């Protein structure tokens, strides 16, 4: 794992994303399409962790899934790619953090009012 991928992964986790989601998203940033097996291997995640991360990312509309049929029998391999430009995904994350900060500030102000009244 490269230094920039690791740095991004850590920032995403600090922003509130779960580790498996942060690792999966960070891995996908500069790649056109990746398979779940690639993410497992390169990011040290187990198959269920990648599957859960991809489900979450798909629900957010950040990732698109495509089934790739393998030669012969067996289950298809899942391939994923970002559904929108990464800066747009980051903007959504930033907006959520800013909304949380605003909400936390309101709570602090309310608590200060209680402290002054006591």
N, C-alpha and C positions, 0 to 999 in steps of 0.2 A: 504494500500500500504506500503510495507516494505521500510526501509531506503535506502537499496541498489538500489531498483527499482526506487525510487524517485531520488536518486543521478544520476543514469544512465540516467533517463529521462531528467533531467536538463542538463546534459552534451550533450546529443543528440540534445536538443533544441539549446544550445549554438553553436553546430557544424553546425546549419542551418536547421535542420529538423523541420517541423511544429509540433505544440504541439500534435495534434491527432496522427501523425505518430510516434513521439517520445514515447508517452504513449503506443501505441499499440505494438511497437517493444520492448520496455523495459519489457512489461508484458509477452511477448512470450519467452524471453531469456532462462529461465530454465524450460520450459514446452514442452512436446512432441507435443501436439496438443491442440488448444483452439478454442472455438466457438466465433462468433462475440458477442453473448449475454454475455459471460464471460467477454470479454474485456470491453463492455459497462458498466456492473455492477461494476467490480473491479476498473476500471480506471475513472469512472465518465464521460464517453463519450456518446453521442447520437448515434443512429444507423447510420445516414448519415455520421457522423464523422468517425466512424469505417469503414464503407464501402469505403469512399474516401481514408482513410489511407491504407486499404488492397489493393485497386486498385493500388496505388502508389508503395507499397512494392512489389506487384506481377510484375509490369512493370519493376522494378529494378532486378527482378529475385531473390529476397531475401525471398519470401514467396510463398508457394504452397497452393491452395484452393481445398477443397474437399466438395462436397455436401453430407450431411447426411440426408437420408430420415426419416421423422418423422412417427410415428404410425398414421394411418388414413390419413385424408386429410390435405391439407395445403402445404405451401411452404417448401422446404427443408431448413435445418439449414446449414449455411456455417461453415466449420471447417478449420482452418489454422495451418500450421506449417512452421518453418524456412526451406528454400530450401537449405541452406548451413550452415556450422558451424558459430556461432556468431562471433568468432574472425576474420573470413574471411570477414564478413560484416563490422566489425569495420575497418579492413585494407582498404577496399574500401572507407569508409568515411574519414579515415585519408589521403589517397592519394588525395582525392578531396580537402580537406582542404589545404594540402601542395601545390597543384597546384594553388589554389586561392591565397595563400601567395606569391608564386613565381610571379604570375601575378601582385599582388598588389605592390611588390617590383619593378617590371619593371616600373609601373606607377609612383611610387615615384621617381625613377631615372630620368625619362623623365621630371617630374615636376621640379626637382632640376636643370636640364639643362636650362629650361625656366627661372627659378629664377635667375640663374647666368648670362644669356644673357640680362636680363632686367636692 
